Amino acid sequence: MVTAYVMVKANTGEADRLKGDILGLGDGVVDVSIVAGDVDFIVKARVETPVDVKDIASAIQAIDGIEDTQTYIAMD
């Protein structure tokens, strides 16, 4: 299993809608936290392969209102 964290910046004030949209992406999305700081959300994903991480990050980027993402794969 691969665990990854996606840092998400949004350009809209619709945090609850975006959180729901991200959670709705499927089984690989484990948790979505609205946070204060340089990013608006931290998404935790657990998937089978690094390619699956890319698919989740791409799906997040396609959501209306998402400005930018940065993805980090956990090493332990």
mmJSON file of the N, C-alpha and C atoms, coordinates in Angstrom:
{"data_MODEL":{"atom_site":{
"group_PDB":["ATOM","ATOM","ATOM","ATOM","ATOM","ATOM","ATOM","ATOM","ATOM","ATOM","ATOM","ATOM","ATOM","ATOM","ATOM","ATOM","ATOM","ATOM","ATOM","ATOM","ATOM","ATOM","ATOM","ATOM","ATOM","ATOM","ATOM","ATOM","ATOM","ATOM","ATOM","ATOM","ATOM","ATOM","ATOM","ATOM","ATOM","ATOM","ATOM","ATOM","ATOM","ATOM","ATOM","ATOM","ATOM","ATOM","ATOM","ATOM","ATOM","ATOM","ATOM","ATOM","ATOM","ATOM","ATOM","ATOM","ATOM","ATOM","ATOM","ATOM","ATOM","ATOM","ATOM","ATOM","ATOM","ATOM","ATOM","ATOM","ATOM","ATOM","ATOM","ATOM","ATOM","ATOM","ATOM","ATOM","ATOM","ATOM","ATOM","ATOM","ATOM","ATOM","ATOM","ATOM","ATOM","ATOM","ATOM","ATOM","ATOM","ATOM","ATOM","ATOM","ATOM","ATOM","ATOM","ATOM","ATOM","ATOM","ATOM","ATOM","ATOM","ATOM","ATOM","ATOM","ATOM","ATOM","ATOM","ATOM","ATOM","ATOM","ATOM","ATOM","ATOM","ATOM","ATOM","ATOM","ATOM","ATOM","ATOM","ATOM","ATOM","ATOM","ATOM","ATOM","ATOM","ATOM","ATOM","ATOM","ATOM","ATOM","ATOM","ATOM","ATOM","ATOM","ATOM","ATOM","ATOM","ATOM","ATOM","ATOM","ATOM","ATOM","ATOM","ATOM","ATOM","ATOM","ATOM","ATOM","ATOM","ATOM","ATOM","ATOM","ATOM","ATOM","ATOM","ATOM","ATOM","ATOM","ATOM","ATOM","ATOM","ATOM","ATOM","ATOM","ATOM","ATOM","ATOM","ATOM","ATOM","ATOM","ATOM","ATOM","ATOM","ATOM","ATOM","ATOM","ATOM","ATOM","ATOM","ATOM","ATOM","ATOM","ATOM","ATOM","ATOM","ATOM","ATOM","ATOM","ATOM","ATOM","ATOM","ATOM","ATOM","ATOM","ATOM","ATOM","ATOM","ATOM","ATOM","ATOM","ATOM","ATOM","ATOM","ATOM","ATOM","ATOM","ATOM","ATOM","ATOM","ATOM","ATOM","ATOM","ATOM","ATOM","ATOM","ATOM","ATOM","ATOM","ATOM","ATOM","ATOM","ATOM","ATOM","ATOM","ATOM","ATOM","ATOM","ATOM"],
"id":[1,2,3,4,5,6,7,8,9,10,11,12,13,14,15,16,17,18,19,20,21,22,23,24,25,26,27,28,29,30,31,32,33,34,35,36,37,38,39,40,41,42,43,44,45,46,47,48,49,50,51,52,53,54,55,56,57,58,59,60,61,62,63,64,65,66,67,68,69,70,71,72,73,74,75,76,77,78,79,80,81,82,83,84,85,86,87,88,89,90,91,92,93,94,95,96,97,98,99,100,101,102,103,104,105,106,107,108,109,110,111,112,113,114,115,116,117,118,119,120,121,122,123,124,125,126,127,128,129,130,131,132,133,134,135,136,137,138,139,140,141,142,143,144,145,146,147,148,149,150,151,152,153,154,155,156,157,158,159,160,161,162,163,164,165,166,167,168,169,170,171,172,173,174,175,176,177,178,179,180,181,182,183,184,185,186,187,188,189,190,191,192,193,194,195,196,197,198,199,200,201,202,203,204,205,206,207,208,209,210,211,212,213,214,215,216,217,218,219,220,221,222,223,224,225,226,227,228],
"type_symbol":["N","C","C","N","C","C","N","C","C","N","C","C","N","C","C","N","C","C","N","C","C","N","C","C","N","C","C","N","C","C","N","C","C","N","C","C","N","C","C","N","C","C","N","C","C","N","C","C","N","C","C","N","C","C","N","C","C","N","C","C","N","C","C","N","C","C","N","C","C","N","C","C","N","C","C","N","C","C","N","C","C","N","C","C","N","C","C","N","C","C","N","C","C","N","C","C","N","C","C","N","C","C","N","C","C","N","C","C","N","C","C","N","C","C","N","C","C","N","C","C","N","C","C","N","C","C","N","C","C","N","C","C","N","C","C","N","C","C","N","C","C","N","C","C","N","C","C","N","C","C","N","C","C","N","C","C","N","C","C","N","C","C","N","C","C","N","C","C","N","C","C","N","C","C","N","C","C","N","C","C","N","C","C","N","C","C","N","C","C","N","C","C","N","C","C","N","C","C","N","C","C","N","C","C","N","C","C","N","C","C","N","C","C","N","C","C","N","C","C","N","C","C","N","C","C","N","C","C"],
"label_atom_id":["N","CA","C","N","CA","C","N","CA","C","N","CA","C","N","CA","C","N","CA","C","N","CA","C","N","CA","C","N","CA","C","N","CA","C","N","CA","C","N","CA","C","N","CA","C","N","CA","C","N","CA","C","N","CA","C","N","CA","C","N","CA","C","N","CA","C","N","CA","C","N","CA","C","N","CA","C","N","CA","C","N","CA","C","N","CA","C","N","CA","C","N","CA","C","N","CA","C","N","CA","C","N","CA","C","N","CA","C","N","CA","C","N","CA","C","N","CA","C","N","CA","C","N","CA","C","N","CA","C","N","CA","C","N","CA","C","N","CA","C","N","CA","C","N","CA","C","N","CA","C","N","CA","C","N","CA","C","N","CA","C","N","CA","C","N","CA","C","N","CA","C","N","CA","C","N","CA","C","N","CA","C","N","CA","C","N","CA","C","N","CA","C","N","CA","C","N","CA","C","N","CA","C","N","CA","C","N","CA","C","N","CA","C","N","CA","C","N","CA","C","N","CA","C","N","CA","C","N","CA","C","N","CA","C","N","CA","C","N","CA","C","N","CA","C","N","CA","C","N","CA","C","N","CA","C","N","CA","C","N","CA","C","N","CA","C"],
"label_alt_id":[null,null,null,null,null,null,null,null,null,null,null,null,null,null,null,null,null,null,null,null,null,null,null,null,null,null,null,null,null,null,null,null,null,null,null,null,null,null,null,null,null,null,null,null,null,null,null,null,null,null,null,null,null,null,null,null,null,null,null,null,null,null,null,null,null,null,null,null,null,null,null,null,null,null,null,null,null,null,null,null,null,null,null,null,null,null,null,null,null,null,null,null,null,null,null,null,null,null,null,null,null,null,null,null,null,null,null,null,null,null,null,null,null,null,null,null,null,null,null,null,null,null,null,null,null,null,null,null,null,null,null,null,null,null,null,null,null,null,null,null,null,null,null,null,null,null,null,null,null,null,null,null,null,null,null,null,null,null,null,null,null,null,null,null,null,null,null,null,null,null,null,null,null,null,null,null,null,null,null,null,null,null,null,null,null,null,null,null,null,null,null,null,null,null,null,null,null,null,null,null,null,null,null,null,null,null,null,null,null,null,null,null,null,null,null,null,null,null,null,null,null,null,null,null,null,null,null,null],
"label_comp_id":["MET","MET","MET","VAL","VAL","VAL","THR","THR","THR","ALA","ALA","ALA","TYR","TYR","TYR","VAL","VAL","VAL","MET","MET","MET","VAL","VAL","VAL","LYS","LYS","LYS","ALA","ALA","ALA","ASN","ASN","ASN","THR","THR","THR","GLY","GLY","GLY","GLU","GLU","GLU","ALA","ALA","ALA","ASP","ASP","ASP","ARG","ARG","ARG","LEU","LEU","LEU","LYS","LYS","LYS","GLY","GLY","GLY","ASP","ASP","ASP","ILE","ILE","ILE","LEU","LEU","LEU","GLY","GLY","GLY","LEU","LEU","LEU","GLY","GLY","GLY","ASP","ASP","ASP","GLY","GLY","GLY","VAL","VAL","VAL","VAL","VAL","VAL","ASP","ASP","ASP","VAL","VAL","VAL","SER","SER","SER","ILE","ILE","ILE","VAL","VAL","VAL","ALA","ALA","ALA","GLY","GLY","GLY","ASP","ASP","ASP","VAL","VAL","VAL","ASP","ASP","ASP","PHE","PHE","PHE","ILE","ILE","ILE","VAL","VAL","VAL","LYS","LYS","LYS","ALA","ALA","ALA","ARG","ARG","ARG","VAL","VAL","VAL","GLU","GLU","GLU","THR","THR","THR","PRO","PRO","PRO","VAL","VAL","VAL","ASP","ASP","ASP","VAL","VAL","VAL","LYS","LYS","LYS","ASP","ASP","ASP","ILE","ILE","ILE","ALA","ALA","ALA","SER","SER","SER","ALA","ALA","ALA","ILE","ILE","ILE","GLN","GLN","GLN","ALA","ALA","ALA","ILE","ILE","ILE","ASP","ASP","ASP","GLY","GLY","GLY","ILE","ILE","ILE","GLU","GLU","GLU","ASP","ASP","ASP","THR","THR","THR","GLN","GLN","GLN","THR","THR","THR","TYR","TYR","TYR","ILE","ILE","ILE","ALA","ALA","ALA","MET","MET","MET","ASP","ASP","ASP"],
"label_asym_id":["A","A","A","A","A","A","A","A","A","A","A","A","A","A","A","A","A","A","A","A","A","A","A","A","A","A","A","A","A","A","A","A","A","A","A","A","A","A","A","A","A","A","A","A","A","A","A","A","A","A","A","A","A","A","A","A","A","A","A","A","A","A","A","A","A","A","A","A","A","A","A","A","A","A","A","A","A","A","A","A","A","A","A","A","A","A","A","A","A","A","A","A","A","A","A","A","A","A","A","A","A","A","A","A","A","A","A","A","A","A","A","A","A","A","A","A","A","A","A","A","A","A","A","A","A","A","A","A","A","A","A","A","A","A","A","A","A","A","A","A","A","A","A","A","A","A","A","A","A","A","A","A","A","A","A","A","A","A","A","A","A","A","A","A","A","A","A","A","A","A","A","A","A","A","A","A","A","A","A","A","A","A","A","A","A","A","A","A","A","A","A","A","A","A","A","A","A","A","A","A","A","A","A","A","A","A","A","A","A","A","A","A","A","A","A","A","A","A","A","A","A","A","A","A","A","A","A","A"],
"label_entity_id":["1","1","1","1","1","1","1","1","1","1","1","1","1","1","1","1","1","1","1","1","1","1","1","1","1","1","1","1","1","1","1","1","1","1","1","1","1","1","1","1","1","1","1","1","1","1","1","1","1","1","1","1","1","1","1","1","1","1","1","1","1","1","1","1","1","1","1","1","1","1","1","1","1","1","1","1","1","1","1","1","1","1","1","1","1","1","1","1","1","1","1","1","1","1","1","1","1","1","1","1","1","1","1","1","1","1","1","1","1","1","1","1","1","1","1","1","1","1","1","1","1","1","1","1","1","1","1","1","1","1","1","1","1","1","1","1","1","1","1","1","1","1","1","1","1","1","1","1","1","1","1","1","1","1","1","1","1","1","1","1","1","1","1","1","1","1","1","1","1","1","1","1","1","1","1","1","1","1","1","1","1","1","1","1","1","1","1","1","1","1","1","1","1","1","1","1","1","1","1","1","1","1","1","1","1","1","1","1","1","1","1","1","1","1","1","1","1","1","1","1","1","1","1","1","1","1","1","1"],
"label_seq_id":[1,1,1,2,2,2,3,3,3,4,4,4,5,5,5,6,6,6,7,7,7,8,8,8,9,9,9,10,10,10,11,11,11,12,12,12,13,13,13,14,14,14,15,15,15,16,16,16,17,17,17,18,18,18,19,19,19,20,20,20,21,21,21,22,22,22,23,23,23,24,24,24,25,25,25,26,26,26,27,27,27,28,28,28,29,29,29,30,30,30,31,31,31,32,32,32,33,33,33,34,34,34,35,35,35,36,36,36,37,37,37,38,38,38,39,39,39,40,40,40,41,41,41,42,42,42,43,43,43,44,44,44,45,45,45,46,46,46,47,47,47,48,48,48,49,49,49,50,50,50,51,51,51,52,52,52,53,53,53,54,54,54,55,55,55,56,56,56,57,57,57,58,58,58,59,59,59,60,60,60,61,61,61,62,62,62,63,63,63,64,64,64,65,65,65,66,66,66,67,67,67,68,68,68,69,69,69,70,70,70,71,71,71,72,72,72,73,73,73,74,74,74,75,75,75,76,76,76],
"pdbx_PDB_ins_code":[null,null,null,null,null,null,null,null,null,null,null,null,null,null,null,null,null,null,null,null,null,null,null,null,null,null,null,null,null,null,null,null,null,null,null,null,null,null,null,null,null,null,null,null,null,null,null,null,null,null,null,null,null,null,null,null,null,null,null,null,null,null,null,null,null,null,null,null,null,null,null,null,null,null,null,null,null,null,null,null,null,null,null,null,null,null,null,null,null,null,null,null,null,null,null,null,null,null,null,null,null,null,null,null,null,null,null,null,null,null,null,null,null,null,null,null,null,null,null,null,null,null,null,null,null,null,null,null,null,null,null,null,null,null,null,null,null,null,null,null,null,null,null,null,null,null,null,null,null,null,null,null,null,null,null,null,null,null,null,null,null,null,null,null,null,null,null,null,null,null,null,null,null,null,null,null,null,null,null,null,null,null,null,null,null,null,null,null,null,null,null,null,null,null,null,null,null,null,null,null,null,null,null,null,null,null,null,null,null,null,null,null,null,null,null,null,null,null,null,null,null,null,null,null,null,null,null,null],
"Cartn_x":[0.844,0.0,0.878,0.388,1.07,0.211,0.834,0.151,0.703,-0.19,0.225,-0.607,-0.02,-0.695,-0.699,-1.875,-2.01,-2.384,-1.517,-1.779,-2.552,-3.68,-4.59,-4.843,-4.642,-5.023,-6.295,-7.219,-8.486,-8.624,-9.368,-9.594,-11.059,-11.699,-13.104,-13.337,-14.379,-14.714,-15.635,-15.844,-16.771,-16.068,-15.482,-14.68,-15.483,-16.697,-17.5,-17.822,-18.144,-18.428,-17.185,-16.049,-14.816,-14.428,-14.587,-14.28,-15.156,-16.433,-17.335,-16.974,-16.588,-16.188,-14.943,-13.982,-12.75,-13.055,-13.842,-14.21,-14.965,-15.694,-16.472,-15.655,-14.349,-13.52,-13.336,-13.586,-13.505,-12.784,-12.582,-12.04,-10.617,-9.824,-8.446,-8.296,-9.306,-9.262,-9.69,-8.734,-8.978,-9.543,-9.008,-9.412,-9.142,-9.965,-9.764,-9.91,-8.882,-8.924,-8.841,-9.741,-9.646,-8.649,-7.636,-6.574,-6.338,-5.702,-5.275,-3.788,-3.372,-1.963,-1.807,-0.709,-0.403,-1.319,-1.937,-2.874,-4.234,-5.248,-6.608,-7.083,-6.531,-6.899,-5.661,-5.682,-4.715,-5.531,-5.213,-5.921,-4.993,-5.473,-4.711,-5.294,-4.406,-4.83,-4.039,-4.713,-4.058,-4.512,-3.538,-3.829,-2.814,-3.015,-2.154,-0.811,-0.799,0.424,0.632,1.864,2.101,1.276,0.97,0.124,-1.261,-1.767,-3.056,-3.014,-1.866,-1.694,-1.834,-1.196,-1.283,-2.73,-3.465,-4.866,-5.7,-5.469,-6.209,-5.834,-4.539,-4.106,-4.71,-4.745,-5.334,-6.83,-7.51,-8.947,-9.22,-8.372,-8.525,-8.327,-7.306,-7.027,-8.17,-8.946,-10.053,-11.296,-11.337,-12.504,-12.543,-13.703,-13.883,-13.625,-12.707,-12.366,-11.004,-10.396,-9.062,-8.041,-7.128,-6.12,-4.803,-4.345,-3.043,-2.97,-2.123,-1.884,-0.401,0.025,1.359,1.18,1.823,1.619,2.907,2.757,3.883,3.551,4.484,4.309,5.083,4.412,5.041,6.069,7.191,8.27,8.275,7.437,7.398,6.001],
"Cartn_y":[-1.192,0.0,1.241,2.268,3.553,4.577,5.315,6.408,7.711,8.622,9.917,11.018,12.199,13.395,14.422,14.969,15.985,17.299,18.298,19.632,20.383,20.959,21.549,23.017,23.864,25.271,25.467,26.222,26.484,27.985,28.334,29.749,30.118,29.427,29.701,29.56,30.178,30.079,28.904,28.02,26.905,25.669,25.808,24.735,23.456,23.566,22.364,21.615,22.349,21.704,20.997,21.69,21.093,19.852,19.917,18.754,17.578,17.817,16.763,16.214,17.102,16.661,15.781,16.172,15.382,14.029,14.031,12.766,11.845,12.437,11.668,11.035,11.247,10.701,9.189,8.604,7.15,6.607,5.298,4.564,4.959,5.445,5.795,7.005,7.856,9.046,8.634,8.686,8.237,9.358,10.578,11.693,13.004,14.003,15.36,16.298,17.093,18.064,19.476,20.328,21.757,22.331,23.033,23.531,25.022,25.634,27.026,27.027,27.975,28.057,28.276,27.778,27.982,27.207,26.136,25.363,25.354,24.947,24.947,23.57,22.513,21.139,20.263,19.252,18.161,16.893,16.201,14.979,13.799,12.802,11.578,10.5,9.86,8.797,7.527,6.39,5.07,4.271,3.948,3.269,2.155,1.401,0.255,0.65,1.631,1.952,3.463,3.891,5.325,5.891,5.082,5.543,5.93,5.176,5.497,6.839,7.169,8.477,9.571,9.384,10.36,10.541,9.442,9.519,10.342,10.138,10.914,12.382,12.682,14.079,14.751,14.042,14.595,14.84,13.924,14.09,15.288,15.502,16.67,17.942,17.97,19.158,19.498,18.506,18.722,19.308,19.354,19.883,21.4,21.919,23.366,24.067,25.029,25.775,25.404,24.324,23.936,24.738,25.363,26.218,25.474,24.709,24.073,22.894,21.917,20.795,20.48,19.915,19.343,17.993,16.982,15.612,15.076,14.435,13.847,12.382,11.495,10.074,9.745,9.116,8.74,7.642,7.726,6.763,5.684,5.802,4.759,4.27],
"Cartn_z":[0.0,0.0,0.0,-0.647,-0.713,0.02,0.944,1.623,1.071,0.745,0.2,0.835,0.851,1.347,0.23,-0.049,-1.091,-0.409,-0.575,-0.067,-1.147,-0.765,-1.749,-1.427,-2.443,-2.355,-3.169,-2.603,-3.281,-3.525,-4.567,-4.863,-4.669,-3.745,-3.459,-1.958,-1.473,-0.063,0.246,-0.702,-0.532,0.029,1.188,1.77,1.974,2.456,2.715,1.422,0.359,-0.933,-1.46,-1.402,-1.906,-1.103,0.207,1.039,0.624,0.421,-0.014,-1.388,-2.301,-3.642,-3.583,-2.749,-2.619,-1.977,-0.917,-0.27,-1.229,-2.145,-3.106,-4.221,-4.225,-5.301,-5.224,-4.073,-4.019,-2.814,-2.858,-1.726,-1.356,-2.293,-2.0,-1.105,-1.057,-0.202,1.202,2.131,3.5,4.365,4.194,5.051,4.335,4.625,4.125,5.308,5.556,6.655,6.1,6.561,6.261,7.256,6.754,7.619,7.398,8.385,8.264,7.922,7.111,6.743,5.254,4.706,3.29,2.347,2.845,2.032,2.72,1.986,2.515,2.981,2.354,2.692,2.705,3.563,3.482,3.274,2.187,1.815,2.063,2.793,3.0,2.093,1.343,0.43,0.715,0.616,0.714,-0.495,-1.342,-2.601,-2.84,-3.889,-4.187,-4.793,-5.705,-6.434,-6.529,-6.824,-7.052,-8.206,-9.199,-10.308,-9.793,-8.815,-8.22,-7.492,-6.899,-6.253,-7.299,-8.431,-9.526,-9.973,-10.056,-10.481,-9.496,-8.199,-7.195,-7.275,-7.388,-7.487,-8.718,-9.826,-11.053,-10.885,-10.21,-9.979,-9.075,-8.077,-7.197,-8.006,-8.851,-9.658,-10.601,-10.996,-11.931,-11.27,-9.946,-9.237,-9.38,-9.735,-9.885,-8.557,-8.557,-7.348,-6.779,-7.29,-6.836,-7.63,-6.92,-7.546,-7.786,-6.793,-6.894,-5.933,-6.253,-5.365,-5.325,-4.208,-4.063,-3.401,-3.946,-3.465,-2.854,-1.714,-0.988,-0.704,-1.048,-0.775,0.501,1.451,2.73,2.479,3.187,3.022,4.087,5.1,6.135,6.366],
"occupancy":[1.0,1.0,1.0,1.0,1.0,1.0,1.0,1.0,1.0,1.0,1.0,1.0,1.0,1.0,1.0,1.0,1.0,1.0,1.0,1.0,1.0,1.0,1.0,1.0,1.0,1.0,1.0,1.0,1.0,1.0,1.0,1.0,1.0,1.0,1.0,1.0,1.0,1.0,1.0,1.0,1.0,1.0,1.0,1.0,1.0,1.0,1.0,1.0,1.0,1.0,1.0,1.0,1.0,1.0,1.0,1.0,1.0,1.0,1.0,1.0,1.0,1.0,1.0,1.0,1.0,1.0,1.0,1.0,1.0,1.0,1.0,1.0,1.0,1.0,1.0,1.0,1.0,1.0,1.0,1.0,1.0,1.0,1.0,1.0,1.0,1.0,1.0,1.0,1.0,1.0,1.0,1.0,1.0,1.0,1.0,1.0,1.0,1.0,1.0,1.0,1.0,1.0,1.0,1.0,1.0,1.0,1.0,1.0,1.0,1.0,1.0,1.0,1.0,1.0,1.0,1.0,1.0,1.0,1.0,1.0,1.0,1.0,1.0,1.0,1.0,1.0,1.0,1.0,1.0,1.0,1.0,1.0,1.0,1.0,1.0,1.0,1.0,1.0,1.0,1.0,1.0,1.0,1.0,1.0,1.0,1.0,1.0,1.0,1.0,1.0,1.0,1.0,1.0,1.0,1.0,1.0,1.0,1.0,1.0,1.0,1.0,1.0,1.0,1.0,1.0,1.0,1.0,1.0,1.0,1.0,1.0,1.0,1.0,1.0,1.0,1.0,1.0,1.0,1.0,1.0,1.0,1.0,1.0,1.0,1.0,1.0,1.0,1.0,1.0,1.0,1.0,1.0,1.0,1.0,1.0,1.0,1.0,1.0,1.0,1.0,1.0,1.0,1.0,1.0,1.0,1.0,1.0,1.0,1.0,1.0,1.0,1.0,1.0,1.0,1.0,1.0,1.0,1.0,1.0,1.0,1.0,1.0,1.0,1.0,1.0,1.0,1.0,1.0],
"B_iso_or_equiv":[0.0,0.0,0.0,0.0,0.0,0.0,0.0,0.0,0.0,0.0,0.0,0.0,0.0,0.0,0.0,0.0,0.0,0.0,0.0,0.0,0.0,0.0,0.0,0.0,0.0,0.0,0.0,0.0,0.0,0.0,0.0,0.0,0.0,0.0,0.0,0.0,0.0,0.0,0.0,0.0,0.0,0.0,0.0,0.0,0.0,0.0,0.0,0.0,0.0,0.0,0.0,0.0,0.0,0.0,0.0,0.0,0.0,0.0,0.0,0.0,0.0,0.0,0.0,0.0,0.0,0.0,0.0,0.0,0.0,0.0,0.0,0.0,0.0,0.0,0.0,0.0,0.0,0.0,0.0,0.0,0.0,0.0,0.0,0.0,0.0,0.0,0.0,0.0,0.0,0.0,0.0,0.0,0.0,0.0,0.0,0.0,0.0,0.0,0.0,0.0,0.0,0.0,0.0,0.0,0.0,0.0,0.0,0.0,0.0,0.0,0.0,0.0,0.0,0.0,0.0,0.0,0.0,0.0,0.0,0.0,0.0,0.0,0.0,0.0,0.0,0.0,0.0,0.0,0.0,0.0,0.0,0.0,0.0,0.0,0.0,0.0,0.0,0.0,0.0,0.0,0.0,0.0,0.0,0.0,0.0,0.0,0.0,0.0,0.0,0.0,0.0,0.0,0.0,0.0,0.0,0.0,0.0,0.0,0.0,0.0,0.0,0.0,0.0,0.0,0.0,0.0,0.0,0.0,0.0,0.0,0.0,0.0,0.0,0.0,0.0,0.0,0.0,0.0,0.0,0.0,0.0,0.0,0.0,0.0,0.0,0.0,0.0,0.0,0.0,0.0,0.0,0.0,0.0,0.0,0.0,0.0,0.0,0.0,0.0,0.0,0.0,0.0,0.0,0.0,0.0,0.0,0.0,0.0,0.0,0.0,0.0,0.0,0.0,0.0,0.0,0.0,0.0,0.0,0.0,0.0,0.0,0.0,0.0,0.0,0.0,0.0,0.0,0.0],
"pdbx_formal_charge":[null,null,null,null,null,null,null,null,null,null,null,null,null,null,null,null,null,null,null,null,null,null,null,null,null,null,null,null,null,null,null,null,null,null,null,null,null,null,null,null,null,null,null,null,null,null,null,null,null,null,null,null,null,null,null,null,null,null,null,null,null,null,null,null,null,null,null,null,null,null,null,null,null,null,null,null,null,null,null,null,null,null,null,null,null,null,null,null,null,null,null,null,null,null,null,null,null,null,null,null,null,null,null,null,null,null,null,null,null,null,null,null,null,null,null,null,null,null,null,null,null,null,null,null,null,null,null,null,null,null,null,null,null,null,null,null,null,null,null,null,null,null,null,null,null,null,null,null,null,null,null,null,null,null,null,null,null,null,null,null,null,null,null,null,null,null,null,null,null,null,null,null,null,null,null,null,null,null,null,null,null,null,null,null,null,null,null,null,null,null,null,null,null,null,null,null,null,null,null,null,null,null,null,null,null,null,null,null,null,null,null,null,null,null,null,null,null,null,null,null,null,null,null,null,null,null,null,null],
"auth_seq_id":[1,1,1,2,2,2,3,3,3,4,4,4,5,5,5,6,6,6,7,7,7,8,8,8,9,9,9,10,10,10,11,11,11,12,12,12,13,13,13,14,14,14,15,15,15,16,16,16,17,17,17,18,18,18,19,19,19,20,20,20,21,21,21,22,22,22,23,23,23,24,24,24,25,25,25,26,26,26,27,27,27,28,28,28,29,29,29,30,30,30,31,31,31,32,32,32,33,33,33,34,34,34,35,35,35,36,36,36,37,37,37,38,38,38,39,39,39,40,40,40,41,41,41,42,42,42,43,43,43,44,44,44,45,45,45,46,46,46,47,47,47,48,48,48,49,49,49,50,50,50,51,51,51,52,52,52,53,53,53,54,54,54,55,55,55,56,56,56,57,57,57,58,58,58,59,59,59,60,60,60,61,61,61,62,62,62,63,63,63,64,64,64,65,65,65,66,66,66,67,67,67,68,68,68,69,69,69,70,70,70,71,71,71,72,72,72,73,73,73,74,74,74,75,75,75,76,76,76],
"auth_comp_id":["MET","MET","MET","VAL","VAL","VAL","THR","THR","THR","ALA","ALA","ALA","TYR","TYR","TYR","VAL","VAL","VAL","MET","MET","MET","VAL","VAL","VAL","LYS","LYS","LYS","ALA","ALA","ALA","ASN","ASN","ASN","THR","THR","THR","GLY","GLY","GLY","GLU","GLU","GLU","ALA","ALA","ALA","ASP","ASP","ASP","ARG","ARG","ARG","LEU","LEU","LEU","LYS","LYS","LYS","GLY","GLY","GLY","ASP","ASP","ASP","ILE","ILE","ILE","LEU","LEU","LEU","GLY","GLY","GLY","LEU","LEU","LEU","GLY","GLY","GLY","ASP","ASP","ASP","GLY","GLY","GLY","VAL","VAL","VAL","VAL","VAL","VAL","ASP","ASP","ASP","VAL","VAL","VAL","SER","SER","SER","ILE","ILE","ILE","VAL","VAL","VAL","ALA","ALA","ALA","GLY","GLY","GLY","ASP","ASP","ASP","VAL","VAL","VAL","ASP","ASP","ASP","PHE","PHE","PHE","ILE","ILE","ILE","VAL","VAL","VAL","LYS","LYS","LYS","ALA","ALA","ALA","ARG","ARG","ARG","VAL","VAL","VAL","GLU","GLU","GLU","THR","THR","THR","PRO","PRO","PRO","VAL","VAL","VAL","ASP","ASP","ASP","VAL","VAL","VAL","LYS","LYS","LYS","ASP","ASP","ASP","ILE","ILE","ILE","ALA","ALA","ALA","SER","SER","SER","ALA","ALA","ALA","ILE","ILE","ILE","GLN","GLN","GLN","ALA","ALA","ALA","ILE","ILE","ILE","ASP","ASP","ASP","GLY","GLY","GLY","ILE","ILE","ILE","GLU","GLU","GLU","ASP","ASP","ASP","THR","THR","THR","GLN","GLN","GLN","THR","THR","THR","TYR","TYR","TYR","ILE","ILE","ILE","ALA","ALA","ALA","MET","MET","MET","ASP","ASP","ASP"],
"auth_asym_id":["A","A","A","A","A","A","A","A","A","A","A","A","A","A","A","A","A","A","A","A","A","A","A","A","A","A","A","A","A","A","A","A","A","A","A","A","A","A","A","A","A","A","A","A","A","A","A","A","A","A","A","A","A","A","A","A","A","A","A","A","A","A","A","A","A","A","A","A","A","A","A","A","A","A","A","A","A","A","A","A","A","A","A","A","A","A","A","A","A","A","A","A","A","A","A","A","A","A","A","A","A","A","A","A","A","A","A","A","A","A","A","A","A","A","A","A","A","A","A","A","A","A","A","A","A","A","A","A","A","A","A","A","A","A","A","A","A","A","A","A","A","A","A","A","A","A","A","A","A","A","A","A","A","A","A","A","A","A","A","A","A","A","A","A","A","A","A","A","A","A","A","A","A","A","A","A","A","A","A","A","A","A","A","A","A","A","A","A","A","A","A","A","A","A","A","A","A","A","A","A","A","A","A","A","A","A","A","A","A","A","A","A","A","A","A","A","A","A","A","A","A","A","A","A","A","A","A","A"],
"auth_atom_id":["N","CA","C","N","CA","C","N","CA","C","N","CA","C","N","CA","C","N","CA","C","N","CA","C","N","CA","C","N","CA","C","N","CA","C","N","CA","C","N","CA","C","N","CA","C","N","CA","C","N","CA","C","N","CA","C","N","CA","C","N","CA","C","N","CA","C","N","CA","C","N","CA","C","N","CA","C","N","CA","C","N","CA","C","N","CA","C","N","CA","C","N","CA","C","N","CA","C","N","CA","C","N","CA","C","N","CA","C","N","CA","C","N","CA","C","N","CA","C","N","CA","C","N","CA","C","N","CA","C","N","CA","C","N","CA","C","N","CA","C","N","CA","C","N","CA","C","N","CA","C","N","CA","C","N","CA","C","N","CA","C","N","CA","C","N","CA","C","N","CA","C","N","CA","C","N","CA","C","N","CA","C","N","CA","C","N","CA","C","N","CA","C","N","CA","C","N","CA","C","N","CA","C","N","CA","C","N","CA","C","N","CA","C","N","CA","C","N","CA","C","N","CA","C","N","CA","C","N","CA","C","N","CA","C","N","CA","C","N","CA","C","N","CA","C","N","CA","C","N","CA","C","N","CA","C","N","CA","C","N","CA","C","N","CA","C"],
"pdbx_PDB_model_num":[1,1,1,1,1,1,1,1,1,1,1,1,1,1,1,1,1,1,1,1,1,1,1,1,1,1,1,1,1,1,1,1,1,1,1,1,1,1,1,1,1,1,1,1,1,1,1,1,1,1,1,1,1,1,1,1,1,1,1,1,1,1,1,1,1,1,1,1,1,1,1,1,1,1,1,1,1,1,1,1,1,1,1,1,1,1,1,1,1,1,1,1,1,1,1,1,1,1,1,1,1,1,1,1,1,1,1,1,1,1,1,1,1,1,1,1,1,1,1,1,1,1,1,1,1,1,1,1,1,1,1,1,1,1,1,1,1,1,1,1,1,1,1,1,1,1,1,1,1,1,1,1,1,1,1,1,1,1,1,1,1,1,1,1,1,1,1,1,1,1,1,1,1,1,1,1,1,1,1,1,1,1,1,1,1,1,1,1,1,1,1,1,1,1,1,1,1,1,1,1,1,1,1,1,1,1,1,1,1,1,1,1,1,1,1,1,1,1,1,1,1,1,1,1,1,1,1,1]
}}}
